[in-house]
C-alpha cells in the first residue's frame, strides 16, 4: 500500500523509544515518506486530536513507540483521521501493541509492500445532557505530576442544529468510558440504563463501559470478563458496588448504555481511555454507544490474542489438571493444529496480497 506520510507518537521518557523513533525517521527519509512528531505537549498545553493531526500534515499511518498507553494516544489520533495505526511494543503488558522494537523497520517494509492485515477494532462514542467541562481548580490538581490535560470534548457539528437526544460529543474511546467518584469519602450514585431500560441504580466507586479491546484493561481489574477483540459488544462493569449484584453485563453493539448521576450523589468524573475529560453533577447523564467508524490497526500476522493472554497474565495450569497426565500441548496459530484438534476453527493466516479495503 502507499504510505505518503507517517505520524510518530513517542514515549519520550524511554530512551529505547527515542532510538526507535530515529529508526522510523531514517526509514522515511530513505523511502521519501514524510514524517512528523505528533501528540506532543507544547507550551504547557494539550490539543484536540483534530488539531494535532492537522498540525502533523494529516498522516495516513501513525506509529506509536511505547506501551499500551502510548498506543491509546495514537489510536485517538488515528480514529480522528481514519488513518492506520501501528503499535511498537516497549511496554510491560502489551495487549495493544503489535511488533517488538527490533522489528520496526521490517514492520514498515511490510506496510509499504501491503503484507499486512487491517484489524478493525470497535470504538465507543458518547452523548451527554450537557457539554463536558473540567473545573479550573481540578485541572490545576491534575497537572501535578501528570502534565497538561486534554481539552474537553468538542460537540459534533451536526448536533448543534439537530433535534436528536442529548449533546453529541466528538470523542472516541478504544478502551473504556468511566464514571467515577471524586472524593474518597463518598461513592457515586448512578442509574444505569441498557437499551433504554433501567437496569439498576448503583452506589459504587466507579461504573465503566468498555469495548472488547478494553475488556483486558480497567474492566478486567474490576472483575469483568475477557472478551475477544474480534467481538462486538459493550461491557458494563461496576467497580466496588454496594449491592449484591456486582456482575458485568455485555450488551449488543446497538444497545446504548446510559449513566445518570442521581440526586443524592456527589459529583462524578468522566474519564475516556484513562484521561479525565469532564465532571458531571447530580441530574447529568451520558450515553455510551458504538461509534459508527472503527480503528484500523495494522497486524503483521495472525492475531494470537489468547496466547498473549496466557503469557501476559502469567496463566498457569491447575495442579489437579496435571496430576494424572501431561500438560496440554501448545502450538502457534501459524502452524496446523494437532490431528486430534484439527476440527477446531482457527483464525486464518493473512494472505500475501493487499489488505481488505
N, C-alpha and C positions, 0 to 999 in steps of 0.2 A: 504494500500500500504506500501511497505517497505521504511523506511527513515533511511539511513545509516549515513548521515552527514548533519548538519544544519549550515548555514552561517547566522550570525547576522549583520544587518546594523542598527546601533543605533544612534538616535539623542542625542549625548552626552550632549547637552545643556539643556535637560529637565530631571529633577530628576525622574519623573514618567517613562520615557523611560529606564533609568538606572535600576530602580527597576524591570521593566518588563523583561529586559534582564536577570536579575538574575533569574527570574522565568523560563525563557526558558532554561537557563543553568542547573537549578535543574531538570527540566523535562528530559533533555537529559541525565543527569547523572543517573537518575532513570531507564531509558529505554536503557541504554548502547548505546546511539547515540552520535557520535562525534559532537563537536560544536566548531566553531571558529568565532571570530570577523573579519569582512572584511570591505573594503572601509574606512579605517582609514588613516589619514594624519600622516605620519611618516617622521621625519627629514625634515619637510618643503616641502614635495613633494607629488604629486598625481600620481597614477599609472594607467595604462590601465586596462580595465575590465578583460582582459585575465590574466594579472599579478596578480590582486587582487584575482581572483577566484582560480588560481593555488596555490597561497600562502595559501589559506584557505583550501586546500585539496579537491577541486572540490566538493562542497556540492550539494546534489540533491534537497534540499529545502532551500530557502533563506527567512528569516523572517525579515521584516522591522518594526522598532519601532519608530514611529514619524508621521509626516503628509504626505501629497502628495509628497513633495519634497524628503523626505527620501525614499518613495516608488519608485520614479523615479530612485534614485541611485541604489536601489535594483533591479529594473527592468533591468537596464543596465547590471548588473552582471548576472542576471538570463538568459537574452537573449544570452549572450556570451556563456553560458554553457548548454543551453536548460534545465534549472532547473525550478522547480515550485517556485512561489513567493507568500508569504502570507503577507498581509499588516495589521499591528495592528495600530488602529487609535488613535493617540494622537495629531492630528492637529485641525485646525479651520474650514476647509472646508470639507475635507474627501470624495472626489469623487472616489478616487482610493483605499483607504484602506478598509479592509473587516470587521474586528472584533474589538470590544472595548477592551481596555487593561485588563479589569476584566475577559475576557473570553479567555485569551491567552492559558492557559493550556487545556481548553475544545477544542479549535481550533486545538492544536497539537494532542490531542487524536483523533479527527475526521480525521485528515490527516493520522495518523498511521493506523486507522481502515478502511480507504477507504470511509468514509461517507462524501465525498466532490464531487463537480463537478469542472472540469477544464475549465475555460473560456479562449478561445484562442483569444487574442487581436492582432489586426493588428499593425505592426511596419513599420516604414519608414527606407529606406537606401538611399545612395547618390552616385553619380558620380560627378566628377569635372574636370575642364580643367587643374587643377594643384593640387599638394598636398596642403592641408590647413596648414598654419603656422600662428602663432601669433607673431608679432614683440616684441622684447625683452622689449622695453620701455612700451608697452601696458600691458604686463604681470606684470611688476612692479606696474603699476597703479591699475590693477585689484586685486592684492594681498591685497591692503589696505582695511581692514575691512571685507574681504571675504575669506581669506585663500588662499592656493595654488590653481592653476588652473589645470584642467585635461590636459594631453598631447594632441597634435594634433592627429587627427585620423590616424591610420595606413592604408596602402594600402593593399587591399585584395591580397593574394599571386597569385591567378590565373590571376590577371590583369597585373602583371609585365611582363608576357610573351605573353599575348593575344593581339588580334588585335581589341578588342571592343572599342567603343567610350568612350573617357574620362578616368579618373583615378577612379577605383572602390575603394571607401573608406570603410574600415572595421568598420562601425559605424551604430548604430540603434537609432531610436527615437520613444518613445512611445507617446509623446505629439505632438511635432512640430519641424520643421526646420525653422529658421527665418533669413532673410537677413535684416539688419537694418543700419541706418546711424551711423557714428562715432562721428560727431560733431553736436551741436545744430543749427549752422548757415547754414547747408547745408543738403538738403534731398538727399536721394539715388535715382538714376535713373536706372531703371531696365526694360529690355524687358522680358515679361512673355510669355512662350510657353506652350500650353497644347496639349499633344499628337502630338508634332512635329510642331504645327501651332502657329503662333504669335497671342496671344490674344490681347495684348496692351502693350505699353510702359508706365510705371508708374513713377511718381515722388512722393515719399511718405516718411514717417518716417520709415516704415518697410513694408516688404512683408513676409507673412508666409504661410507655408503648414502644415496643421495639420491632424492628424488621427481622426477618430470618437471619440476615447478616449480623445484626446486633444481639441476637439471642445468646452469643457467647461472650458478651460484654457485661454491662451492669445487670441486665436481666438474669444472666447466669449466676452472678454473685448473690442475687436476691432469691435464688432458688427456682428460677424459671427454667423452662425446657430448652434443650438444644435442638435447633431446627436447621435443616439443610438450607444453605444459602440459595439453592436452586428452587426452593419452595416459595409460594406467595402466601402472605398472611400477616396479620397484625397481632403481636404477642403482648397482651396486657399482664403486668405483674405488679402486685402491691409489695411494698417494702416495709417489713415490720408492722403489719396492720394489727390494730387492737380488735380482733374479731376471730371467730373460729375459722371462717372461710378465708384461707390465705393462699389459695392456689392461683396459678396463672390461667388465663383464658386465651385461646388462639382463635381470632376472628378471621373471617374471609376478607380478601382484599377490597371487596366492595361494601364492607360493613364498617363505617367510621366509628371511632371511639371518642366520646365526648367526656370531658373532665370539667366539672363545675365546682368552684370553691364555695363552700356552704357558709351560711350567715354567721355561725359562731366560730368559724375557723380564723386563724391568723392569716397574714399574707403568705403567698406561696411563690417560690421562684420557678421559672420555666427555663430549663436547660435543653439545648439542642446539640446532640453529639458532644456532650460534656461542656459546652460553652453556655454560660449564663446569658440569656437574651431578653429577659423581661421579668416583671413581677406582677402577679395577679392579686387583686383584693377580693374580699367576700362578694359574691354575686357575679364575678367574672368567670368566663369559661373559655376553653379551647376545644376545637375539634381536630382530631388527628386522622388522616386518611391516606391511602396510597396515592403517590404522585403520578401524574399522567405520563411522565418520562422516567427512564431508568439510567442508572450509572453504567457506563461502558468500561468495564475493567478488562485489561489485557491479561490473557493467560497463554503461557508458552507450551503447556502440555495438559493432559487430563487432570481435572481437579481431584485431589486426594484429600477431601475435607475430613473424612473420618480417620484416615491415617494421621493427619495433622492433629486432630482432636486427641487421639491416643497419645501422641508424642508431647504436645504442648501441655496437656493436663496430667501428664505422668501417670496414665492409667495403668494399673496392674491387674493381673488376673486373680480371681478369688482362689485362695488356697484350696477350698473344697472342690473347685472345678478341676484342679490338677492333682488331687490326692491319689487318684487311681488311674492316671493316664498321662499322656504327653500334652504339652501346650498346643493350642490351636495354631495351625500354620499361618504364616503371614506371606503375602505376595504383593508385589507392586501392581498398581492398576494398569500399567502399560504392558503387562505380560498376561498370557492366558491363565485363567484360574485352574486350580487342580481339577482333575477329572470329576471328582465327586461333587464339585461345586460349579460345574460348567453350566448348569441350568440357570444360575443367577444372572440377572441383567445388570451389567456394569456400565458406567458412562463410557461412551466410545472415545477412543483417542482422536485428537484433532487431525483433520486431513491436511495434506501438504499444500492444498490450494488456498485461495484468498479467503478471508473470514466472511461469515454471512453478513449481509447488509442490514 
